[in-house]
Amino acid sequence: MPRILLLGGAGKIALHLTPLLLARGTSYQLTSLIRNPAQTETIMAATKGQPGTCNVLVRSLEDVTSEEQAKAIIEEAGAEWVVWSAGAGGKGGVSRTYAIDRDACNHFIRASTSLPHVNTFLLISYIGSRRGQAPWWTESEWASARSSNEGGMKDYHAAKLAADECLTAKARKRGSGFRGIVLRPGTLTDEVEEGKVALGKTKASGSVSRRDVARVTVDLLENAQTGAWLDLLQGDEEVGDAVKRVVQESVDCLEGEDIEAIAQRWA
């Protein structure tokens, strides 16, 4: 009976995630965290007709400034799985990006990995969030990614990379039995999902529908045995087949990053 805390519950991906999770059955219990109580109606509309149960928790992630505050929210939800589908979304300037995408996220990561009843943290990041060139990327792909990460996306990249690395380090320190999953989609679209994706070691850029991101998220929550970084684009493989393949082959897009340096940085 998974109890799930969905952070950023009123976001576009989360609104696709909500009915997909609740459709899995009556044993699924979801707590959707939102900032504005006026969003409650939207959340509840997404649950209509689904067998699982959903509660709404009103809190501002921007106000979560400590691990203790994050821990209190997780314990209030009784969560076993925590899903981060939140972000500043470019609103409120650079300081808000760091406050939510880096700081609040890291508080929830630290809290989750410290609580024995939490066994999974799935973080939705983005495909360019890395320090080094992925070994399967071409030089031109890496140059393009670096140009974006060092240009207009500089602060977003820094914030998301910090969260990705924090989850990686803390999950490894927690050890077996905890899944720290970083799902890294390309450019997000609102197109109708195709149900076919490229998951794992993909190209460095491309697009993917938000609903397909949600579908992959649900399948990973249900099937992943360990944590990993997994890149995601639209592609040619059915979602279920793609998830089954990366799980069976232990695909991890963390390859190419300095794992020891990450561990030391986030000790």
Secondary structure, 3 states (H helix, E strand, C coil): CCEEEEECCCCHHHHHHHHHHHCCCCCCEEEEEECCHHHHHHHHHHHCCCCCEEEEEECCHHHCCCHHHHHHHHHHHCCCEEEECCCCCCCCHHHHHHHHHHHHHHHHHHHHHHCCCCCEEEEECCCCCCCCCCCCCCHHHHHHHHHHHCCCCHHHHHHHHHHHHHHHHHHHHHCCCCEEEEEEECEEECCCCCCEEEEECCCCCCEEEHHHHHHHHHHHHHHCCCCEEEEEEECCEEHHHHHHHHHHCCCCCCCCCCHHHHHHHCC
